[in-house]
Amino acid sequence: MTSIRQTERVLLGAVFAMEAGGSVIFALMGNLQDEFHFSDGGLGFIAAAGFMASFVMQILIAPYADRGHAKRLLIIGAILAVVGNALFAVGSSLIIFVLARLISGAASGLFLPPARALMASLDDEGVSERLGAMGGAALAGFVTGPVIGGFLVGPFGLRWPFIIFSIAAFISLFIVSTQHLPTLPHSTDRQRLAFGLLKRRSVLVPILMLSSLALPVGMYDALWDRFLTDIGASDIVVGLSLAAYALPFVLLSRVGGRLADRRGKAKVAFVSMLIVAPLTALYGCFAVPLIPILLGMIESCAQAAGSPAGQGLLAQGAPEGRASAAQGLAGACNQLLAAVVAILATWGYGHVAPRTLFTIAGLCVLVMGSVAQLLARKLPELQPI
């Protein structure tokens, strides 16, 4: 038990540091543009480079963790995180910043799937609880990075936030490389790509459920700032709203995972989806910023149960020796869906009313989650509702 707890702490700390270092750029892209004078399109290139690199790594490279290379991928991911932040610190051109973001995105794509697979494999009991804790640590890091970066850039200049997080990534590298970590069950399947796992309903169902819960997030990434600003929120209120959304998930994700372990993973994921869908549809119905913010906090509580439940369901349904490949596939699908939703949402925001956009998003959540539930009914091992 002590070894399990120690490994859990190592993985949680490393994931927090990795996500914080990867997200610090989101608070500093405007500063980079002001200092080095590249176009608005350059901001899009920097942001997109990270997402694309992470997507490719999760699909192509993460499955190698299932062949006995989990720790090696964690180490390589931490090394890339050090290099990516260091390049941001010393760079002075758009090309260097895009390269740095590519490397940082690759670091995340290499690190998270084997980390989740290792966390799930520590014990047969409490899988969703541990994955919930990891989800909370990841989100806490993602939120903390921009906050620390914004705090440091004023008194210390633009380069020091990246230097600090490069050092943090190096500490994670040292800890991960010197700790004994368990080995994932090896796969006898020589197939490199994870897409073939979608043929298995036990993998498809949790990925559909996780994607249904991730769909609103892509919309919020693209429109939350614009929507709240348009209904009268200040920049400070928008920033606080993001923290308000993240806080319940960070605090409750382990509890939500424990609930899923006790009550049934498919049941908790489905009920969470039934809460998220109408809340998503309601955001556009109000013209007072406080109400969408409060709805977001309620949704975050539901996500804190549904996301660990879906992750636990995926760990349970992945075939022997394909745990990291399944986690990488789920992460890649979520990122791809979020990117598509963000593009469609930003286009639609100029053509239809926010109420219509959010209603469509809520219906999509309901449809995807309901399809997953119908498929789950034919798989008793998924503990359907």
Buried (B, 14 or more C-beta within 10 A) or exposed (E): EEEEEEBBEBBBBBBBBBBBBBBBBBBBBEBBBEEBEBEEEBBEBBBBBBBBBBBBBBBBBBBBBBBBBBBBBBBBBBBBBBBBBBBBBEBEEBEBBBBBBBBBBBBBBBBBBBBBBBBBBBEEEBBBBBBBBBBBBBBBBBBBBBBBBBEBBEEEEBBBBBBBBBBBBBBBBEBBBEBEBEEBBEBEBEEEEBEBBBEBBBBBBBBBBBBBBBBBBBBBBBBBBEBBBEBEBEEEBBBEBBEBBBBBBBBBBBBBBBBBBEBBBBBBBBBBBBBBBBBBBBBBEBEEBEBBBBBBBBBBBBBBBBBBBBBBBBBBBBBEBBBBBBBBBBBBBBBBBBBEBBEBBBEBBEEEEBBEBBBBBBBBBBEBBBBBBEBBEEBEEBBBB
